Amino acid sequence: MTLRAAIHRVVRRIPRGRVATYGQIAAVVGRPTAARAVGQAMRDCPPGVPWHRVVNARGGISPRVRMSGMLTQRLLLAEEGVRFRAGRASLRNHQWKGEGRHAARAEPQLLRGDALARPPAGARGRAARLRLGLVR
């Protein structure tokens, strides 16, 4: 599976009313330093990928060449109940925490999305990627 396909697969799992950061998605697919690649993948999404649920590290909508795309993203998120304050979505209230009842506890480094995050090594890392459908 290509990196782009893996990114799209993870983004499809973000539920309505939740957002994830570019860095968070990069960490979940096992490439914690590939936040820019996530941004590139969001430019060309196939139908059914909720591109609007991916925001920058501060919860903001990243600038685009055309302002209409930024407005569309904000309106789609607002329709889903995501609240904005000072132009940013509240990550505390709306950030996606992953899937499964143990996701946030078992794999916090995958969900944090920060530049220092590293996917778990060995069997745990493979199990995490299996749950997300990133490997077979």
N, C-alpha and C positions, 0 to 999 in steps of 0.2 A: 504494500500500500504506500502511495506517495505521501509526503508530508502534507501536501495540500488536502488530499483526501482524508487524512487522519484529523486535520484541523476541522474540516467540514463535519466530520462524523461527531466530534466532541461538541461543536457548536449546536448541532441539531438536538443535543440532549439538554441544553439550557432551557428550563421551563419558563413559561410566561411569567412576567413580573420579576424576573431575576436577570442579573447581568454578570458577566465575567470580564476580566481584564485580558488584554492581549498577552501579558506575561503569564497569567494564570493558565490560559489555553496552551501556551507554549510549554509550560511545565507539565501539564497533564499529558501532552503527547510525547513527553520525554525529551524535549529540546528546550530547556529553560532559558536559553539565551536567544531564542528565535522569535521574540515578540514582533519584530518587524515582518517576519515571514507570515505571521498570523494576520497582520494588517494587509499584506499583499493578497493573501487568500480571501480576505473579506471583500476585496474589490470585485472579484469574479466568482460569486457564489452561484451554485446551481439552485434551481427552484427548491423550496422547502428548507433552506438553511436560514435561520433567523439572525442574519448578519447584524441587525440593529441591537442585539443583546450583548455585543462586545464593545467595551468602552476602554478608555485609557486608564492608567494606574491610579489616577485620582478620581475616577468615576466620570470624567468628562467625555464629551463627544469630540473625537479627534478632527482637526481641521481638514477640509477637503477643497478641491479646486472649485467645485460648485456648491454654493451655500444650500441649495435645495436638498442635497443629500443629508446635510447636518440637520436641517429642519425636519425632514422625513423621519430620521432616526429618533429625534426627540419626541415627535408626535406619536410614533409607534410605541415607544417606551411608556409615554404618558398614558396611552390607551390601555396598556397592560398594568397600570397602577404604580409604575416606578415614579417616585417623587424626586424632584430636582431642587437643589438649593444652591444659589450662586452659580448656576450653570453646570452643576455636577450631581450625578446620581449618588444617593447615599449608599456607599458600599456596606456600611454596617447593617443597613436594613434590607438591601436588595441583592447583595452579592451571592452568587450561586455557590453552594458549599459542596458540590459533587453529588454523587448518588449513593444510595444505600445508607442504612442507619449508622454505619461505622465509618463512612467515608471521611468526614471531617476529622475524626479522632485518629483514625489509622494512618492517614496520608496527608497530614497538614502541610508538609513541604510541597506537595503537588498542588495544593489548593491555594497556597499563599500567593503564588505568581510573582514573587520577587526575584531579583536578579541572582540571589544566592541560592535559590531553591535547586535541589538536585533530586531526581527521581530515585526512589529506593533501589538499592542494588539487589541483584539475585532474584530469588523466587518471589519475594514480596513485590518487587517492581514489575515482574512479569504478570503476577496475579492482578495488580492494579490495571495494567494495560489490557489484560484479558477481560476484566469487568467492563471496561470502556469500549471493548470491541476493536482495539487497535492492533491486536495480534491474534493469531489463531492457535 
